[in-house]
Amino acid sequence: MHRKKTIIRSGSSFPLGAHWDGAGVNFAIFSANATKVELCLFDNGGRRELERVQLPEYTHEVWHGYCPDIRPGQLYGYRVHGPYAPEAGHRFNPNKLLLDPYALALYGDIKWHDAVFGYRVGHSREDLAMDRRDSAFVMPKCVVVDPAVTWGNDIRPDVPWCETIIYETHVKGMTARNQDLGERVRGTFAGLSDERVIERLVKLGVTSIELLPVQAFFDDRYLVEKGLSNYWGYNTIGFFAPAARYISPGGSIHEFKMMVRKLHEAGLEVIMDVVYNHTAEGNHLGPTLSFRGIDNASYYLLGDDPRFYFDTTGCGNTVNLRNQRVLQMVMDSLRYWVQECHIDGFRFDLASALGRDRENFDHNAVFFEAVRQDPVLSMVKLIAEPWDMGPEGYQLGNFPPGWAEWNDQFRDTTRSFWKGDEGMAPALSSKLLGSSELFEKRGRRPWASVNFVAAHDGFTLNDVVSYNEKHNEPNGEDNNDGHSANYSWNCGAEGESNDPTVLDLRDRLKRALIATALLSQGTPMLLMGDEIGRSQQGNNNSYCQDNETTWLSWEKGSERDEAFQVFVQKLIKVRKSRKLLRQEKYVHDQPAHGTSSTEPQWLRPDGQALEAKDWNEAQMRTMGLLLSGPTERICILLNAHFEDIPFTMPPSESGWSVLVDTSSGEASVNSVRPVSDASLILPARSLIVVEDNNG
């Protein structure tokens, strides 16, 4: 019995993608340079191509057709015809099955084979020699989706920026080792939405979780051949589809939406780490999976020689946001995640690449302007990783109003200060007050500085105080990958240690580091597991370690780890309870109240104001920051010296009380103890917060 031939009508050029309207499916795909586009339909297992249907219409550079007989669940892909002329920037090859850039779901995973390359691998002419093998048998397939889902009374937490505390986490890493969860849901969206997981986040006190990439991505061929995988996920191939590996067996893409709803119910925001600067197709010798075969010259920035790519990402290619249709795809993708999936914000990987006009970065680039005027996207949290690999790629502080930025200078300065490096006090003083020299322009606020001492890329907090050198041998690159400048100190023993003296010093430094991040002006960010001493055994580039190296342990930790977790929880409570520690404006911008100055005051250990000559003293490692408000006065005292230092307290009619003491691991919103004398002993390697009893 022969299969009935699919009916196809002209359809519409809008919306792009495969759109189910309740009666049929409209297919629309942009390609300015193609000569013909074929829709390929597959059986339910994705193994057999059932039919090829030519899209009948071409309107405004969009190929489209409407199929009244197709329903949600149909597997499909495209074959796009046109010139195979890499020397002219065109890489059309209809032998290669291509993924729809707008696909809402993918079925199956890529099986690495030379057939997925548009050229003959190993040929003497490299990518100039066209490969004519069909790639469908090793390619995943797109899925027609009905996106409708019942959200109920989902309410966005809408946490103000000045109240935000970010927890950077990984969907799989968060729950893969949680034995309390069923094996089916560990490491999935469903696992992350389990009430026990959410309870842990709520108890910690964070307000927003930032997920490492969850848009569809593939494991790089070179990693698969080494028995590794792309754990972090910065290898996107589908900007609308959730990564299938995070959907539980038998589940659907709606698991992601249900996760968001449950996190919202607990008052937690969901921020997505997104990669719009490059795709998984790599350089000119990379595979042909989607964009390259649909319209290479439109989707990517090409070099002066159009055979090669203009690459500012270090990943082989750069997405061409100067093309209106490519820009539209990115904007449509962002709006999809906000409107259809209720996402609360985005962290943009290598965001400098999004603001480039090839060599030059422009804070008024078309992408930034498009986001700024968009009524949907301008209202969510936007966070930039403010650098890329191109010329003048480091752009910290140069993003437009409405954006926050990862402040790596905060990380490096804070690590260096507590390690005991000379001359770090002036730099740290700026970071404690929100890095105004970087961000205070065009009406930007202190929250624009995302303050962290550890993130997924680099050492964990525990490893910052446990290793002098990176130990990336398991990555299979002879320890040549990852940063060598870690500003870390092993406290006298490289790696794990049983020496109580070493462990005590490490605990003290960890408390000082995390307190600096949580008590500085700006937006604090914690790395998953730092609150319980998670270690990666010195691996500072764990992008390919999908194992216990990177997974969070749910087993009861040591007494030290348990105590540190409690300390972090209390620190967060202190931050939330004192407005002076999370101010909405730069402190010198606020008006004085009566006779109380809101200007921050920097103090020497003798209680006198720090002078210019003091700041120029390389050995200065002890200082106090006095913050004043209409009803509060708080002093943050820091001592990075190797010995205890007496510190004379500022005058107070009612005396002072200690709120935080990192030397002992004490913190309380109601005070730890009173300061009995005019002078307080500031222990070595410690940060102490005191509060005026009279406000």
C-alpha positions as CSV (number, residue, x, y, z in Angstrom):
1,M,0.0,0.0,0.0
2,H,1.5,3.3,-1.1
3,R,1.6,6.3,1.2
4,K,-0.7,9.1,0.2
5,K,1.2,12.0,-1.3
6,T,1.5,15.0,1.0
7,I,-0.6,18.0,-0.1
8,I,1.3,21.3,-0.1
9,R,-0.1,24.7,-0.8
10,S,1.5,28.1,-1.0
11,G,1.2,29.0,2.7
12,S,2.7,32.0,4.2
13,S,6.2,33.5,4.7
14,F,5.3,34.3,8.3
15,P,5.9,33.0,10.9
16,L,9.2,31.3,10.2
17,G,9.6,27.7,11.3
18,A,7.0,24.8,11.4
19,H,3.8,26.4,12.7
20,W,0.9,24.3,13.7
21,D,-2.4,26.3,13.5
22,G,-4.8,23.6,14.6
23,A,-5.6,22.4,11.1
24,G,-2.2,22.0,9.4
25,V,1.4,23.1,9.4
26,N,3.0,26.1,7.7
27,F,6.7,25.6,6.9
28,A,8.8,28.7,6.2
29,I,12.6,29.0,6.0
30,F,14.8,32.0,5.1
31,S,17.5,31.6,2.4
32,A,18.5,34.5,0.2
33,N,20.7,32.5,-2.1
34,A,19.1,29.1,-2.4
35,T,17.6,28.0,-5.7
36,K,15.2,25.3,-4.3
37,V,14.2,24.1,-0.9
38,E,12.8,20.6,-0.2
39,L,10.9,19.6,2.9
40,C,11.8,16.0,3.9
41,L,9.3,14.0,6.0
42,F,10.4,11.0,8.1
43,D,8.8,8.0,9.8
44,N,8.2,8.1,13.6
45,G,11.6,6.6,14.3
46,G,13.4,9.1,12.1
47,R,15.1,6.3,10.2
48,R,13.3,6.3,6.9
49,E,12.7,9.3,4.6
50,L,9.1,9.0,3.5
51,E,8.8,11.9,1.1
52,R,10.4,15.1,-0.3
53,V,8.1,18.0,-1.0
54,Q,9.3,21.1,-2.7
55,L,8.3,24.3,-1.0
56,P,6.3,26.0,-3.7
57,E,6.6,29.7,-2.8
58,Y,9.5,32.2,-2.4
59,T,8.5,35.5,-0.8
60,H,10.9,38.2,0.6
61,E,13.7,35.6,0.6
62,V,11.6,33.1,2.6
63,W,10.7,29.7,1.1
64,H,7.3,28.5,2.3
65,G,4.4,26.0,2.0
66,Y,1.4,24.8,3.9
67,C,0.6,21.1,4.5
68,P,-3.0,20.6,5.7
69,D,-2.4,16.9,6.4
70,I,0.6,17.2,8.7
71,R,0.2,17.1,12.5
72,P,2.3,17.7,15.6
73,G,4.9,14.9,16.1
74,Q,5.9,14.8,12.5
75,L,9.7,14.5,12.0
76,Y,11.2,16.6,9.3
77,G,14.3,18.3,7.9
78,Y,15.3,20.3,4.8
79,R,17.5,19.9,1.7
80,V,18.5,23.2,0.2
81,H,19.7,23.5,-3.3
82,G,22.1,26.1,-4.7
83,P,25.8,26.6,-5.7
84,Y,28.5,24.6,-3.9
85,A,31.1,27.3,-4.2
86,P,33.1,27.8,-1.0
87,E,35.4,30.3,-2.7
88,A,32.3,32.5,-3.2
89,G,30.9,31.8,0.3
90,H,28.2,29.4,-0.8
91,R,28.1,25.8,0.6
92,F,24.8,24.4,-0.6
93,N,24.7,20.7,-0.8
94,P,21.2,19.0,-1.1
95,N,22.7,15.7,-0.1
96,K,22.9,16.9,3.5
97,L,19.8,16.9,5.7
98,L,19.5,20.2,7.4
99,L,17.9,21.2,10.7
100,D,15.3,24.0,10.7
101,P,16.8,27.0,12.6
102,Y,13.3,27.6,14.1
103,A,12.7,24.0,15.2
104,L,11.1,23.8,18.6
105,A,12.3,20.3,19.3
106,L,14.9,17.8,17.9
107,Y,14.5,14.0,17.8
108,G,17.6,11.9,18.2
109,D,21.3,12.9,18.4
110,I,24.0,13.3,15.8
111,K,26.1,10.2,15.0
112,W,29.4,11.5,13.9
113,H,30.3,10.3,10.4
114,D,32.1,11.8,7.5
115,A,28.7,12.1,5.7
116,V,27.7,15.1,7.8
117,F,30.4,17.1,6.2
118,G,29.6,19.0,3.0
119,Y,33.0,18.3,1.6
120,R,35.0,15.0,1.1
121,V,36.9,14.6,4.4
122,G,40.5,13.8,3.7
123,H,40.5,15.1,0.1
124,S,43.5,17.0,-1.1
125,R,41.3,20.0,-2.0
126,E,39.7,20.0,1.5
127,D,36.4,21.8,1.6
128,L,36.5,22.6,-2.1
129,A,35.7,19.0,-2.9
130,M,31.9,18.4,-2.6
131,D,30.7,15.3,-0.8
132,R,27.6,13.6,-2.3
133,R,26.7,11.1,0.4
134,D,23.3,11.5,2.1
135,S,23.6,12.5,5.7
136,A,20.1,11.8,6.9
137,F,20.9,8.5,8.5
138,V,23.2,10.1,11.1
139,M,21.3,13.4,11.6
140,P,18.7,14.2,14.2
141,K,15.3,15.2,12.9
142,C,13.2,18.3,13.7
143,V,9.8,17.8,15.3
144,V,6.6,19.6,14.5
145,V,5.4,20.8,18.0
146,D,2.1,22.1,19.4
147,P,3.6,24.7,21.9
148,A,0.4,25.1,23.8
149,V,0.7,24.4,27.5
150,T,-1.3,25.2,30.6
151,W,0.6,27.7,32.7
152,G,-2.1,28.1,35.4
153,N,-1.5,31.2,37.5
154,D,2.2,31.3,36.9
155,I,3.6,34.6,38.2
156,R,7.1,35.9,37.4
157,P,9.1,36.6,40.6
158,D,10.3,39.9,39.1
159,V,13.1,40.3,41.6
160,P,14.4,43.8,41.6
161,W,18.0,44.0,40.4
162,C,19.3,45.3,43.8
163,E,17.7,42.3,45.5
164,T,19.1,39.7,43.1
165,I,21.5,36.9,44.1
166,I,22.4,34.6,41.3
167,Y,23.2,30.9,41.6
168,E,25.0,29.7,38.5
169,T,24.1,26.0,38.0
170,H,24.0,23.2,35.5
171,V,20.8,21.2,34.8
172,K,22.5,17.8,34.9
173,G,25.3,18.7,37.4
174,M,22.7,19.9,39.9
175,T,20.9,16.5,40.3
176,A,22.9,13.8,38.7
177,R,24.2,12.5,42.0
178,N,21.0,13.0,44.0
179,Q,20.1,9.5,45.1
180,D,16.8,10.7,46.5
181,L,15.5,11.3,43.0
182,G,14.4,8.5,40.7
183,E,17.1,7.5,38.2
184,R,14.8,8.5,35.3
185,V,14.8,12.2,36.3
186,R,18.3,12.7,37.6
187,G,20.1,15.3,35.5
188,T,16.9,16.5,33.8
189,F,14.6,19.5,33.8
190,A,12.2,17.3,35.8
191,G,15.0,16.6,38.4
192,L,15.8,20.3,38.8
193,S,12.1,21.0,39.4
194,D,11.8,18.4,42.2
195,E,10.6,20.0,45.5
196,R,13.7,18.8,47.4
197,V,16.0,20.5,44.9
198,I,14.0,23.7,45.0
199,E,13.9,23.6,48.8
200,R,17.7,23.5,48.9
201,L,17.9,26.6,46.7
202,V,15.3,28.5,48.7
203,K,17.0,27.6,52.0
204,L,20.3,28.9,50.7
205,G,18.7,32.2,50.0
206,V,19.4,32.9,46.3
207,T,16.8,34.6,44.2
208,S,17.7,33.6,40.7
209,I,19.3,30.5,39.1
210,E,21.4,30.9,36.0
211,L,21.4,27.8,33.8
212,L,24.4,26.9,31.7
213,P,23.2,26.4,28.1
214,V,20.0,24.4,27.7
215,Q,19.3,25.2,24.0
216,A,19.9,22.2,21.7
217,F,23.6,21.5,21.3
218,F,25.9,18.6,20.1
219,D,29.0,17.0,21.5
220,D,32.0,17.9,19.4
221,R,33.4,15.1,17.2
222,Y,36.9,15.4,18.7
223,L,35.5,15.1,22.2
224,V,33.3,12.0,21.3
225,E,36.4,10.4,19.8
226,K,38.2,10.9,23.1
227,G,35.3,9.5,25.1
228,L,34.4,12.9,26.4
229,S,31.4,15.2,25.8
230,N,30.6,18.9,25.7
231,Y,29.3,19.2,29.3
232,W,28.9,22.9,29.4
233,G,26.9,23.1,26.2
234,Y,28.4,26.2,24.5
235,N,27.9,24.5,21.1
236,T,24.4,25.5,20.1
237,I,22.7,24.3,17.0
238,G,19.0,25.0,17.8
239,F,18.1,28.4,19.2
240,F,14.5,27.5,19.9
241,A,14.7,23.8,21.0
242,P,15.6,22.7,24.6
243,A,18.5,20.2,24.7
244,A,17.0,16.7,24.5
245,R,19.5,15.3,26.9
246,Y,17.9,17.2,29.7
247,I,14.4,15.8,29.0
248,S,13.6,12.7,31.0
249,P,12.9,9.4,29.1
250,G,9.4,9.5,27.7
251,G,9.1,13.2,28.6
252,S,8.4,16.2,26.3
253,I,9.8,19.7,25.7
254,H,7.1,20.9,28.1
255,E,9.2,19.6,31.0
256,F,11.2,22.8,30.6
257,K,8.1,24.9,31.0
258,M,7.0,22.9,34.0
259,M,10.4,23.4,35.6
260,V,10.1,27.1,35.2
261,R,6.6,27.2,36.6
262,K,7.7,25.3,39.8
263,L,10.8,27.5,40.3
264,H,8.5,30.5,39.9
265,E,6.1,29.1,42.5
266,A,9.1,29.1,45.0
267,G,9.9,32.7,44.1
268,L,13.0,31.8,42.0
269,E,13.8,33.4,38.7
270,V,15.2,31.4,35.8
271,I,18.0,33.0,33.7
272,M,19.3,31.2,30.6
273,D,22.9,31.3,29.5
274,V,22.6,31.6,25.7
275,V,25.1,31.4,22.8
276,Y,24.2,33.6,19.8
277,N,27.7,34.5,18.9
278,H,28.6,31.2,17.0
279,T,27.1,27.8,16.2
280,A,28.1,24.2,16.4
281,E,29.1,24.1,12.7
282,G,32.7,25.4,13.4
283,N,35.1,26.7,10.8
284,H,35.3,26.0,7.0
285,L,36.2,22.4,7.8
286,G,33.2,21.9,10.1
287,P,30.1,19.9,9.5
288,T,27.0,21.0,7.5
289,L,24.2,20.7,10.0
290,S,21.9,23.7,9.4
291,F,22.9,27.3,8.8
292,R,25.9,26.5,6.6
293,G,23.8,24.5,4.2
294,I,20.8,26.8,4.3
295,D,22.6,30.0,3.4
296,N,26.2,30.2,4.6
297,A,26.8,33.7,3.2
298,S,23.8,35.1,5.1
299,Y,24.1,33.4,8.5
300,Y,27.8,33.8,9.1
301,L,30.4,36.6,8.9
302,L,32.8,35.8,6.1
303,G,36.4,36.9,5.8
304,D,38.0,38.9,3.1
305,D,38.4,35.6,1.4
306,P,34.7,34.3,1.6
307,R,35.9,30.7,1.8
308,F,36.9,31.4,5.4
309,Y,35.0,32.8,8.3
310,F,35.6,36.1,10.2
311,D,35.9,34.5,13.7
312,T,35.9,36.5,16.9
313,T,34.7,33.7,19.1
314,G,37.5,31.2,18.9
315,C,34.9,28.6,17.9
316,G,35.4,28.8,14.1
317,N,32.6,31.1,13.1
318,T,30.7,34.2,14.1
319,V,26.9,34.6,13.6
320,N,26.1,37.5,11.2
321,L,23.8,39.8,13.2
322,R,24.1,42.5,10.5
323,N,21.8,40.4,8.3
324,Q,18.2,41.4,9.1
325,R,16.8,37.9,8.9
326,V,19.6,36.5,11.1
327,L,19.0,39.3,13.6
328,Q,15.3,38.5,13.4
329,M,16.0,34.8,14.2
330,V,17.9,35.8,17.4
331,M,15.2,38.2,18.5
332,D,12.5,35.7,17.7
333,S,14.4,33.1,19.7
334,L,14.8,35.4,22.8
335,R,11.1,36.4,22.7
336,Y,10.1,32.7,22.4
337,W,11.9,31.8,25.6
338,V,10.4,34.8,27.4
339,Q,6.8,34.6,26.1
340,E,6.3,30.9,25.6
341,C,8.6,29.6,28.3
342,H,8.4,32.4,30.8
343,I,12.2,32.9,31.2
344,D,13.2,35.8,33.4
345,G,16.5,36.8,31.7
346,F,19.6,35.8,29.8
347,R,23.3,35.7,30.2
348,F,24.9,36.2,26.8
349,D,28.1,34.2,26.1
350,L,30.9,36.2,24.5
351,A,28.6,39.1,24.2
352,S,31.1,41.5,22.7
353,A,30.7,39.5,19.5
354,L,27.0,40.6,19.4
355,G,28.0,44.2,19.3
356,R,30.6,44.1,16.5
357,D,30.9,45.6,13.2
358,R,33.6,43.1,12.3
359,E,36.7,44.6,13.9
360,N,34.9,47.3,16.0
361,F,32.7,47.0,19.0
362,D,29.8,49.5,19.3
363,H,27.7,49.8,22.4
364,N,24.9,51.1,20.0
365,A,25.2,48.1,17.7
366,V,22.1,47.0,15.9
367,F,21.5,44.0,18.3
368,F,21.7,46.2,21.4
369,E,19.4,48.8,19.8
370,A,16.9,46.0,18.8
371,V,16.8,44.7,22.4
372,R,16.5,48.1,23.9
373,Q,13.4,49.1,21.9
374,D,11.8,45.6,22.2
375,P,8.8,45.8,24.6
376,V,9.4,42.2,25.7
377,L,13.1,41.8,25.9
378,S,13.8,45.3,27.4
379,M,11.9,44.2,30.5
380,V,13.9,41.0,31.4
381,K,17.4,40.7,33.0
382,L,20.2,41.0,30.5
383,I,23.7,40.0,31.5
384,A,26.8,40.2,29.2
385,E,30.0,38.2,29.3
386,P,31.8,41.4,28.1
387,W,34.5,39.9,26.0
388,D,35.3,37.8,22.9
389,M,38.4,36.6,21.1
390,G,38.5,39.3,18.5
391,P,40.5,42.6,18.4
392,E,39.5,44.9,21.2
393,G,37.3,42.1,22.5
394,Y,37.5,43.1,26.2
395,Q,34.6,45.5,26.7
396,L,33.9,45.4,30.5
397,G,31.8,48.4,31.4
398,N,31.0,49.4,27.8
399,F,27.6,47.7,27.4
400,P,24.5,49.9,27.1
401,P,22.0,50.8,29.9
402,G,19.8,48.0,31.0
403,W,22.6,45.4,30.9
404,A,24.6,43.9,33.7
405,E,28.0,42.4,33.1
406,W,30.2,39.7,34.5
407,N,32.9,41.6,36.4
408,D,36.0,39.4,36.1
409,Q,38.1,42.3,37.6
410,F,36.1,41.8,40.8
411,R,37.0,38.1,40.8
412,D,40.7,38.7,40.1
413,T,41.1,41.6,42.5
414,T,39.3,39.9,45.4
415,R,41.3,36.7,45.0
416,S,44.6,38.7,44.8
417,F,43.7,40.8,47.9
418,W,42.9,37.8,50.1
419,K,45.9,35.9,48.8
420,G,48.0,38.7,50.2
421,D,49.3,40.3,47.0
422,E,50.7,43.8,47.3
423,G,49.0,47.0,46.2
424,M,45.5,45.5,45.9
425,A,43.7,47.7,48.4
426,P,42.8,50.6,46.0
427,A,41.4,48.2,43.4
428,L,39.4,46.3,45.9
429,S,38.0,49.5,47.4
430,S,36.4,50.2,44.0
431,K,35.0,46.7,43.7
432,L,33.4,46.9,47.2
433,L,31.4,49.9,46.0
434,G,30.2,48.5,42.7
435,S,33.0,49.4,40.3
436,S,31.7,52.8,39.6
437,E,34.7,53.7,37.5
438,L,33.5,51.0,35.0
439,F,29.7,51.2,35.2
440,E,28.6,54.6,36.4
441,K,27.6,56.2,33.1
442,R,24.4,56.7,31.2
443,G,22.3,56.2,34.3
444,R,23.6,52.7,35.0
445,R,23.3,51.4,38.6
446,P,25.6,49.3,40.9
447,W,23.7,46.2,40.0
448,A,25.4,46.3,36.5
449,S,28.4,44.7,38.2
450,V,27.9,41.0,38.6
451,N,30.3,40.2,41.4
452,F,31.7,36.7,41.6
453,V,34.8,34.9,42.9
454,A,34.2,31.7,41.0
455,A,32.2,30.6,38.0
456,H,31.9,27.6,35.7
457,D,34.9,28.7,33.7
458,G,37.8,28.5,36.2
459,F,38.5,27.1,39.7
460,T,35.7,26.5,42.1
461,L,35.9,28.5,45.3
462,N,37.4,25.5,47.1
463,D,40.0,25.1,44.5
464,V,41.0,28.8,44.6
465,V,42.4,28.1,48.1
466,S,43.6,24.5,47.4
467,Y,45.7,24.8,44.1
468,N,48.5,27.0,42.9
469,E,48.3,25.4,39.4
470,K,45.6,24.1,37.1
471,H,45.3,20.3,36.7
472,N,43.4,19.8,33.5
473,E,45.1,16.5,32.4
474,P,41.7,14.6,32.3
475,N,40.7,16.9,29.4
476,G,43.2,15.2,27.1
477,E,45.0,18.3,26.0
478,D,48.3,17.8,28.0
479,N,47.2,20.5,30.5
480,N,47.6,23.2,27.9
481,D,43.9,24.3,28.0
482,G,42.4,26.6,30.6
483,H,43.7,29.8,32.1
484,S,47.1,29.8,33.8
485,A,46.5,33.1,35.7
486,N,44.2,31.9,38.5
487,Y,45.2,34.2,41.4
488,S,44.9,31.3,43.7
489,W,46.9,30.0,46.7
490,N,47.0,26.4,48.0
491,C,47.7,27.5,51.6
492,G,50.8,25.4,51.7
493,A,49.7,22.1,50.2
494,E,48.7,21.4,46.6
495,G,45.3,19.7,46.4
496,E,43.6,17.7,49.1
497,S,45.2,17.9,52.6
498,N,44.6,16.4,56.1
499,D,46.7,19.1,57.8
500,P,44.4,20.9,60.2
501,T,46.5,24.1,59.9
502,V,46.1,24.1,56.1
503,L,42.4,23.3,56.3
504,D,41.7,26.1,58.9
505,L,43.5,28.6,56.7
506,R,41.5,27.5,53.6
507,D,38.2,27.7,55.5
508,R,39.1,31.2,56.7
509,L,40.0,32.4,53.2
510,K,36.9,30.9,51.7
511,R,34.7,32.7,54.2
512,A,36.5,36.0,53.4
513,L,36.2,35.5,49.7
514,I,32.5,34.6,49.7
515,A,31.7,37.4,52.2
516,T,33.4,40.0,49.9
517,A,31.2,38.8,47.0
518,L,28.0,38.8,49.0
519,L,28.6,42.1,50.9
520,S,29.8,44.3,48.0
521,Q,27.6,46.7,46.1
522,G,26.4,45.1,42.9
523,T,24.8,41.7,42.0
524,P,26.5,38.7,43.7
525,M,26.7,35.4,41.9
526,L,27.6,32.1,43.5
527,L,28.8,29.0,41.6
528,M,26.9,25.7,42.1
529,G,28.4,23.8,45.0
530,D,30.7,26.5,46.3
531,E,28.5,26.8,49.4
532,I,29.5,23.2,50.3
533,G,33.1,23.2,49.2
534,R,32.7,21.4,45.8
535,S,36.1,20.7,44.2
536,Q,37.0,19.8,40.6
537,Q,40.4,18.6,41.7
538,G,42.1,21.6,40.2
539,N,40.5,21.4,36.8
540,N,39.8,25.0,35.8
541,N,38.3,24.1,32.3
542,S,35.8,21.3,33.1
543,Y,33.8,21.9,29.9
544,C,34.2,18.2,28.9
545,Q,33.9,16.6,32.3
546,D,30.4,15.1,32.5
547,N,31.0,13.1,35.6
548,E,31.5,13.5,39.4
549,T,34.2,16.0,38.7
550,T,31.5,18.6,38.0
551,W,28.4,17.1,39.5
552,L,27.0,18.4,42.9
553,S,27.3,15.9,45.8
554,W,24.0,15.5,47.7
555,E,25.6,13.4,50.4
556,K,26.2,14.9,53.8
557,G,29.5,16.7,53.8
558,S,32.2,17.0,56.4
559,E,31.7,19.2,59.4
560,R,33.7,21.9,57.7
561,D,31.5,21.8,54.6
562,E,28.3,21.8,56.6
563,A,29.5,24.8,58.7
564,F,30.5,26.7,55.6
565,Q,27.0,26.1,54.1
566,V,25.3,27.5,57.2
567,F,27.7,30.5,57.1
568,V,26.8,31.3,53.5
569,Q,23.1,31.1,54.3
570,K,23.5,33.5,57.2
571,L,25.6,35.9,55.1
572,I,22.8,36.0,52.5
573,K,20.3,36.8,55.3
574,V,22.6,39.6,56.5
575,R,22.8,41.1,53.0
576,K,19.0,40.9,52.6
577,S,18.4,42.5,55.9
578,R,20.6,45.6,55.4
579,K,19.8,48.1,52.7
580,L,23.2,49.6,53.0
581,L,24.7,46.4,51.6
582,R,22.5,46.4,48.4
583,Q,21.9,50.0,47.5
584,E,20.0,51.0,44.4
585,K,22.3,53.8,43.4
586,Y,26.0,54.5,43.8
587,V,26.4,55.8,47.3
588,H,28.0,59.1,46.3
589,D,24.9,59.8,44.2
590,Q,22.5,59.7,47.1
591,P,21.5,62.9,49.0
592,A,22.5,63.4,52.6
593,H,19.9,62.9,55.3
594,G,20.1,65.6,57.9
595,T,23.7,65.8,59.2
596,S,24.5,62.2,58.2
597,S,26.7,62.0,55.1
598,T,26.0,59.1,52.8
599,E,29.5,59.4,51.3
600,P,31.5,56.2,52.0
601,Q,34.4,56.8,54.4
602,W,37.6,54.8,54.2
603,L,39.4,54.3,57.5
604,R,42.9,53.3,58.6
605,P,43.3,50.9,61.6
606,D,43.8,53.9,63.8
607,G,40.3,55.1,63.0
608,Q,41.4,58.1,60.9
609,A,40.5,58.7,57.3
610,L,42.7,57.0,54.7
611,E,44.8,59.6,52.8
612,A,46.3,59.4,49.4
613,K,49.7,58.4,50.7
614,D,48.1,55.5,52.5
615,W,46.5,54.2,49.3
616,N,49.9,54.3,47.6
617,E,51.4,52.0,50.3
618,A,51.9,48.6,48.6
619,Q,51.9,46.9,52.0
620,M,48.5,48.2,53.0
621,R,46.2,45.2,53.5
622,T,43.9,46.5,56.3
623,M,41.1,49.1,55.8
624,G,37.6,49.9,56.9
625,L,34.6,51.0,54.8
626,L,32.0,53.0,56.7
627,L,28.6,53.2,55.1
628,S,25.9,55.5,56.4
629,G,22.2,55.8,55.8
630,P,19.2,57.5,57.4
631,T,18.7,54.7,59.9
632,E,21.9,52.5,59.6
633,R,25.6,52.7,59.9
634,I,27.7,49.7,58.9
635,C,31.5,49.3,58.9
636,I,33.1,46.6,56.8
637,L,36.6,45.9,58.1
638,L,39.1,43.9,56.1
639,N,42.5,42.5,57.1
640,A,44.5,40.5,54.6
641,H,47.6,40.6,56.7
642,F,49.2,37.5,58.2
643,E,48.7,38.8,61.7
644,D,46.0,40.3,63.8
645,I,45.5,44.1,63.7
646,P,43.8,46.3,66.3
647,F,41.3,48.6,64.6
648,T,39.9,51.7,66.3
649,M,36.2,52.0,65.8
650,P,34.5,55.2,64.6
651,P,32.8,57.2,67.4
652,S,29.3,55.9,68.3
653,E,27.0,56.9,71.2
654,S,25.6,53.4,71.6
655,G,28.6,51.3,70.5
656,W,28.9,48.7,67.8
657,S,27.9,45.1,67.3
658,V,29.4,42.4,65.1
659,L,27.1,41.1,62.3
660,V,29.7,39.0,60.5
661,D,33.1,37.6,61.5
662,T,34.8,35.4,58.8
663,S,37.6,34.4,61.2
664,S,35.2,32.5,63.3
665,G,32.5,31.8,60.7
666,E,29.8,33.7,62.6
667,A,27.1,35.7,61.0
668,S,23.7,36.9,62.3
669,V,21.1,39.5,61.4
670,N,20.7,40.2,65.1
671,S,24.4,40.6,65.8
672,V,27.0,38.0,66.9
673,R,28.3,39.9,69.8
674,P,28.9,43.5,71.0
675,V,32.2,45.3,70.5
676,S,33.2,45.9,74.1
677,D,36.0,48.4,73.5
678,A,36.8,51.3,71.3
679,S,39.3,49.1,69.6
680,L,38.5,45.8,68.0
681,I,41.0,43.1,67.2
682,L,40.8,42.3,63.5
683,P,42.1,38.8,63.1
684,A,44.4,37.9,60.3
685,R,42.9,37.1,56.9
686,S,39.4,38.1,58.0
687,L,36.5,40.4,57.1
688,I,34.3,41.7,59.9
689,V,31.1,43.6,59.6
690,V,30.0,45.8,62.5
691,E,26.8,47.9,62.9
692,D,26.2,51.0,64.9
693,N,23.7,50.0,67.7
694,N,22.1,53.4,67.3
695,G,21.8,53.2,63.5
